[in-house]
């Protein structure tokens, strides 16, 4: 949870494709650094030893509390450099970006070896440009600090891991993609979703007045004595009236409809992506770097204001009710 005054230093987040959403059985947020689905923002190399010990002790506890038969994947920003030492070859492979392992890297490797994990991020051959995952503030130094580790018995299910530099995540980290082949249990959806309406259209005075007039007319109708005596029947009648008026006066909201994200927003995002691409092609050019960061900040502010509705009224996609 982030407050308006808090910094953007810690926290985890993830996207799940709708096709496998039902395969997600549980998500537990343990701390602002650890969750049982994704784990990110490990202690940095500059943190003191007590902080690192506390983090890995908590990580060990959470990992061991998961069911033994589950496929366990540890992934995220480990703030660690893993080298290519022969000592750790069985756990890390030989395709790391770095030659030597730093202190955080040693801790992460030890955690993996103690729990019989294999670090998949450093096992697949790729160009150096596709191994780096994080760009330092100077805009030139690129390190590999984001990793994916999986139990040894399931390690063959991961077919490839690489960095996608072209994906604009609006972050100093590059997107890391793992290709995994695994059989998921089929589940059937039993919950019927209710029709959603574009409530933002009520900001239009004409729509608002029409909706209010319809509600007052319908609810103001005299009810039978039986319904008046029964609270449940009274509530049911009121609910059905509101739903009926809403279906007749408001537009239907389209699936995944971001009513605030219009062509103007798309243009701003495109300008940011283009500025980022020009800088990535020539990271030594300070002018291109400055332009990208300015465009990034400008886009963030614009989208935030747009979402809050401070720039223009929100419009909805039109929908005509079938007869």
C-alpha positions in Angstrom: 0.0 0.0 0.0 1.4 3.4 -1.0 0.5 6.7 0.6 0.6 10.0 -1.3 3.8 11.1 0.4 5.6 7.7 0.3 8.5 7.0 -2.1 8.4 4.4 -4.9 11.2 2.3 -3.5 9.6 -1.0 -2.5 6.6 -3.1 -3.5 5.7 -6.0 -5.8 3.3 -6.3 -8.7 2.3 -8.9 -11.4 0.2 -9.4 -14.4 -1.7 -12.7 -15.0 -3.2 -13.6 -18.4 -6.9 -14.2 -18.3 -6.5 -17.6 -19.9 -4.7 -18.9 -16.8 -6.2 -16.6 -14.2 -8.3 -19.4 -12.7 -5.0 -21.4 -12.1 -4.0 -18.8 -9.5 -5.2 -20.2 -6.2 -3.8 -17.9 -3.6 -1.8 -14.7 -3.2 -0.3 -13.7 0.2 1.5 -10.4 0.8 3.9 -11.1 3.5 6.0 -7.9 3.6 6.7 -5.0 1.2 9.5 -7.1 -0.2 8.0 -10.7 -0.2 4.9 -12.3 -1.5 4.1 -16.0 -2.2 3.5 -15.3 -5.9 6.2 -12.9 -6.9 9.3 -11.7 -4.9 11.0 -8.4 -5.7 13.0 -5.6 -4.3 15.6 -7.6 -2.3 18.0 -5.7 -0.1 20.6 -3.7 -2.1 24.4 -4.3 -1.9 24.7 -1.2 0.3 22.3 -2.5 3.0 23.9 -3.7 6.3 24.4 -7.4 7.0 21.5 -7.5 9.6 19.1 -6.2 7.0 20.2 -8.9 4.5 20.1 -11.6 7.1 16.6 -10.6 8.2 15.4 -10.6 4.6 16.7 -14.0 3.7 15.4 -15.5 7.0 12.0 -14.2 6.1 12.3 -15.5 2.6 13.3 -18.9 3.8 10.4 -19.0 6.2 7.9 -18.1 3.5 9.4 -20.5 1.0 9.3 -23.5 3.5 5.7 -22.7 4.4 4.5 -23.4 0.8 3.0 -26.9 0.1 5.8 -29.4 -0.8 4.0 -30.6 -4.0 3.7 -27.1 -5.4 6.0 -25.9 -8.2 7.9 -23.0 -6.5 9.4 -20.2 -8.5 11.4 -17.4 -6.9 11.7 -14.4 -9.1 12.3 -10.7 -9.1 14.9 -8.0 -8.4 17.5 -9.6 -6.3 19.9 -6.6 -6.4 22.6 -9.2 -6.9 25.4 -9.9 -9.4 26.0 -13.5 -10.2 29.2 -14.5 -11.9 30.4 -17.6 -13.8 32.5 -19.3 -11.1 32.9 -23.1 -11.4 32.1 -23.5 -7.7 28.4 -22.6 -8.4 28.1 -24.1 -11.9 25.4 -26.6 -11.0 23.1 -23.9 -9.6 23.8 -21.0 -12.0 25.0 -22.4 -15.3 27.6 -20.5 -17.3 25.7 -17.7 -19.2 25.8 -14.9 -16.6 26.5 -11.3 -17.8 29.1 -10.9 -15.0 32.4 -12.6 -14.3 32.3 -12.5 -10.5 29.6 -12.9 -7.9 29.2 -10.1 -5.3 28.0 -10.4 -1.7 24.3 -10.3 -2.6 24.9 -12.8 -5.4 26.5 -15.2 -3.0 23.6 -15.0 -0.6 21.1 -15.6 -3.4 23.1 -18.5 -4.7 23.4 -20.0 -1.2 19.6 -19.7 -0.8 19.1 -21.5 -4.1 21.5 -24.3 -3.3 20.1 -24.9 0.2 16.6 -25.2 -1.3 17.7 -27.3 -4.3 16.8 -24.5 -6.8 18.3 -23.7 -10.2 18.8 -20.1 -11.3 17.3 -20.2 -14.8 18.2 -16.6 -15.7 21.9 -17.5 -16.1 21.6 -20.7 -18.0 20.5 -19.7 -21.5 23.0 -18.2 -24.1 22.0 -14.8 -25.4 23.8 -11.7 -26.7 25.1 -9.5 -23.8 22.6 -6.8 -24.7 19.8 -9.4 -23.9 21.3 -10.3 -20.5 21.3 -7.0 -18.7 18.1 -6.2 -16.8 18.8 -2.9 -15.0 20.2 0.5 -16.1 22.2 2.5 -13.6 21.3 6.2 -13.0 24.3 7.2 -15.3 22.4 5.7 -18.2 25.4 3.7 -19.4 26.0 0.9 -16.8 23.8 -2.1 -17.3 23.8 -4.9 -14.8 22.0 -8.3 -14.5 20.2 -8.2 -11.1 16.7 -9.7 -11.9 16.6 -13.5 -11.7 14.3 -16.5 -11.9 14.9 -19.6 -9.9 12.9 -22.9 -9.9 13.2 -26.3 -8.2 15.7 -28.6 -9.8 13.1 -31.3 -10.6 11.1 -28.7 -12.7 14.0 -26.8 -14.1 13.5 -28.4 -17.6 10.1 -26.8 -17.8 11.7 -23.4 -18.4 12.7 -23.3 -22.0 14.2 -19.8 -22.2 14.8 -16.6 -20.3 15.9 -13.3 -21.9 15.6 -9.5 -21.6 13.1 -7.6 -23.8 14.6 -4.2 -24.2 11.9 -2.9 -26.5 9.1 -3.3 -23.9 8.6 0.1 -22.3 7.7 -0.5 -18.6 8.4 3.1 -17.6 11.2 1.8 -15.3 14.9 1.6 -15.0 14.5 -2.2 -15.2 14.0 -4.1 -18.5 11.2 -6.6 -18.9 12.5 -10.2 -18.3 10.5 -12.9 -20.1 10.7 -16.6 -19.2 9.2 -19.2 -21.6 7.7 -22.0 -19.5 6.0 -25.2 -20.7 3.8 -26.7 -18.0 0.4 -28.4 -17.9 -2.3 -26.5 -16.0 -5.5 -27.9 -14.6 -8.6 -26.9 -16.6 -11.1 -24.9 -14.6 -14.6 -23.9 -15.5 -16.0 -20.5 -14.7 -19.1 -20.8 -12.6 -19.6 -17.1 -11.7 -21.7 -15.0 -14.0 -20.6 -11.5 -14.3 -23.1 -8.7 -14.1 -23.4 -6.2 -16.9 -21.4 -3.1 -16.3 -22.5 0.4 -17.2 -20.6 3.5 -17.9 -21.4 5.5 -14.7 -19.0 8.3 -15.9 -21.7 9.3 -18.4 -23.7 10.6 -15.4 -21.3 13.6 -15.5 -23.3 14.8 -18.5 -26.0 17.0 -17.2 -28.6 15.8 -19.7 -27.9 12.1 -18.9 -27.9 12.9 -15.2 -31.2 14.7 -15.2 -32.9 12.0 -17.4 -31.6 9.3 -15.1 -32.8 11.1 -12.0 -36.2 11.8 -13.5 -36.7 8.1 -14.4 -35.7 6.9 -11.0 -38.0 9.3 -9.2 -40.9 8.3 -11.4 -40.4 4.6 -11.0 -39.6 4.6 -7.3 -42.4 7.0 -6.6 -45.0 4.6 -8.0 -47.4 3.2 -5.3 -46.5 -0.3 -4.2 -48.9 -3.1 -3.2 -49.6 -3.6 0.5 -47.9 -7.0 0.4 -44.6 -5.5 -0.9 -44.8 -2.6 1.6 -45.1 -5.0 4.5 -42.2 -7.2 3.4 -38.8 -5.5 3.7 -37.1 -8.0 1.4 -39.8 -7.6 -1.3 -39.5 -3.9 -0.9 -35.8 -4.0 -1.4 -36.1 -6.4 -4.3 -38.5 -4.0 -6.0 -36.2 -1.0 -5.5 -33.2 -2.9 -6.8 -35.0 -4.1 -9.9 -36.2 -0.6 -10.6 -32.7 0.9 -10.4 -31.3 -1.9 -12.7 -34.1 -1.4 -15.2 -33.7 2.4 -15.4 -29.9 2.0 -15.6 -30.2 -0.4 -18.5 -32.5 2.0 -20.4 -30.6 5.3 -19.8 -26.9 4.5 -19.5 -24.4 3.1 -22.0 -22.9 -0.3 -21.5 -19.2 -0.3 -20.6 -17.1 -2.3 -23.0 -14.8 -5.0 -21.8 -11.4 -3.6 -20.7 -12.7 -0.1 -21.5 -10.4 2.6 -20.1 -12.7 5.5 -20.6 -10.0 8.1 -19.8 -7.3 6.7 -22.1 -8.0 8.4 -25.4 -6.0 9.3 -28.5 -4.3 12.1 -26.7 -3.0 9.7 -24.1 -1.9 7.2 -26.8 0.1 10.0 -28.5 1.8 10.9 -25.2 2.8 7.3 -24.6 4.1 6.9 -28.1 6.3 10.0 -27.8 7.7 8.5 -24.6 8.4 5.2 -26.3 10.1 6.9 -29.2 12.3 9.0 -27.0 13.3 5.9 -25.0 14.1 4.0 -28.2 16.4 6.8 -29.5 18.2 6.9 -26.2 18.7 3.1 -26.0 20.3 3.3 -29.5 22.8 5.8 -28.2 23.1 5.7 -24.4 26.2 7.9 -24.4 24.2 10.9 -25.7 23.3 12.9 -22.6 20.9 15.1 -24.6 18.8 12.0 -25.7 18.8 10.8 -22.1 17.6 14.2 -20.8 14.9 14.3 -23.4 13.7 10.8 -22.5 13.5 11.5 -18.8 11.7 14.7 -19.4 9.2 13.0 -21.7 8.8 10.2 -19.2 8.0 12.6 -16.4 5.7 14.7 -18.6 3.8 11.6 -19.6 3.4 10.3 -16.0 1.9 13.7 -14.9 -0.4 13.9 -18.0 -1.8 10.4 -17.5 -2.3 10.8 -13.8 -4.2 14.0 -14.4 -6.2 12.5 -17.2 -7.2 9.5 -15.1 -8.4 11.8 -12.3 -10.5 13.7 -14.8 -8.8 17.1 -14.3 -8.3 17.8 -18.0 -11.3 16.8 -20.0 -14.7 15.2 -19.3 -14.7 11.4 -19.6 -16.6 10.0 -22.5 -18.0 6.5 -22.9 -18.4 4.2 -25.9 -21.9 4.3 -27.3 -24.1 1.3 -27.0 -27.6 0.8 -28.3 -29.8 -1.5 -26.4 -31.2 -4.3 -28.6 -35.0 -4.4 -28.9 
